Amino acid sequence: MFVKGVGNISPNEGILYNHWFVMFTLLREGLPWDYINTITTEELSLIMAVLTVKRDREAEANARTMGGF
């Protein structure tokens, strides 16, 4: 099924999408909902940076593992 205008979202929709993407990312990583609702913007930036580095290192490790075969 194709939806017309998928790429044409309003700024408010973009902000809402980003908010929930971050929430689900933090929940998937095991952070409790109560903690997520109390962190500051600076703490959130640090957490997201650490998660990005973690994901990148895991991808590199997987690439090295797959490259050995």
N, C-alpha and C positions, 0 to 999 in steps of 0.2 A: 504494500500500500504506500502510495506517495502522497505527501502532504504539500499543498501549494504554499509558497512563501515561507518555507522552513527557515531560511536564512534571514528573513526580514523580521527581526524581533525588536521590540521597543527597548529603550535604555532600562526601563523599569523591569522588563522581563529578563534582561541580561543580568541585572543586579540580583534578582530573585534566583535565577538559575545558578549563578556563582555562589550565592549564599548557601543554597542547599547542596551543591556539589562539595563545598568545603565541609559542611556538617556531616555529610555521609562519609567523606574521606576520613574525618577524625573519628567517627563512630566505628568505621571499618578497622581502623588502627587500634581500637580498644580504649579510646578515651571515654570516660563516663559523660553522659549527657549533662549532668549537673556541673561538671568541671568545664565543659565546652561553653556553657552559658555564662561562665564567670571570667573567662580569660580576656585579657586586653588585646588590642590590635597588635601591639608590639610582640606579645607572647604568641599570638596566632601566626605572625610573620615568621618568628623563630621556629615554631613547630612545623609549619609548612616547609620551610627551608630544610630542616633536618629530614623530614619525610621524603623530600625530593632527592636529597643526597643518598638516603637509604635506598630508594627505588633505583637510582642510577647505578649504585654499586652492585645491587642485586642483578641488574641487567648485564653489567659488565662481567660479573662472575658467571652468569648463565651463558654469555657469549663465549667466554673462555672454555667453559665445559663443553659446549657444543662444538667448538672449533677443534677440540682434541680428537674428535671421531672422524 
